[in-house]
Each structure stands twice: as C-alpha cells, then as structure tokens.
C-alpha cells in the first residue's frame, strides 16, 4: 500500500465516523423534539399553552427532564399546576 492509498483509506474512515456521529446526533435531536411535542400535545388538552411555557419546553435539551415533564403533563389537572411543578 502506498502512502497515498493509506491516506485515502484513513480519510474514508474519518468520513464514515463523521457520518455515524451525524446520524447519532440527528437521532438524539429527533428524540428530544418528539418528547417536547408529546408534552405540548398533552398540555394542549388542558388549555391554551402560553408562549413562555412552550418556549421553555422546546428549549430543553435534557431527555431526562423532558421525560419527567411528560409524566407531569399527564398527571396534572391544569396548565397552571404543570407550570408550578415543572
């Protein structure tokens, strides 16, 4: 194998690693967006969601926090109660 061939092979490996990282990042972002959307869907059944509430939910990037909020959204009886407890 020549130096040029080796360099081409290494560049191809790095490119594939970058693609894999990009796919993983995209899946994580999609999961976050999906949970936030689910929270907003549940809350919309309880009334009109304020912009502040919606913005706070869609800005959150921690999946654990979003899952906690999703459970809370299901359990509470009002948007006010959700906002107090989140």
N, C-alpha and C positions, 0 to 999 in steps of 0.2 A: 504494500500500500504506500502510495506516495504521500508526501506531506500535504499536498493539495487535496487529495482524496480524503485524508484523515480530517482535515479542516472542514471539508464539505459535510462529512458524516457527523462531526460534532455540531456544526451549525444546524443540521437537520434535527438532531436530538434536542437541542436547545429550543428550536422552533416548536417541536411537539410538546415539550414541557410547558412552554408558554401557552399553547392551545389548551392543554389539560387544565392549567391554572385558570385560564379564562372561562372554561366551561364550569369549573367548580365555583368560581366567583359568581357567574351568572345564575347557577342553581341556588346559591345562598341568597342572592338578591331576590330571586323569584319567590323563594320560601318566605322571606320577610314581607314582601309585598302581598303575598297570598294571605298570610295571617292578619296583616293590617286590614286588608279588605274584608276578611271574615268578621273582624271586630266591628268595623263600620257597618257591615250588613246587619249584625245582631243589634247593634245600638240603634240603627235606623228604625227598628221595630218598636223602639221605646220612645221615639220622638225625633225632633229635628236636632241634628248634631251641630254644635257650634263650630265655627271655623277654628277656634283655639283648640278644641278637643280633637278635631280631625287632623289638624296640623301636628299636634303632639303625637298622635298615634302613627301617622305616616312618616314622621321624622325618626321614630325609634328604630334602632338597628340591632338591638339585642333580642334574639329569638326567645330567650327565657322570659324576658319582660313581656314581650308580646303574647306569649302563651298564657302567662299569668293574667294579663288584661283580657284575653279571650274568655278564660274561665270566669273572670269577674263580670264581663259583659253579659254572660249567660245567667249568672246568679242574681244580679241586681234587679230591682224593680223600676228604676228610673235612671235617666241620664245624670241627674244631679248626684245620685248615690254613686254612680260609676266614677264621676269626676272627683268626688270626695275621697274615694278609696284608692284611686289609681295613684 
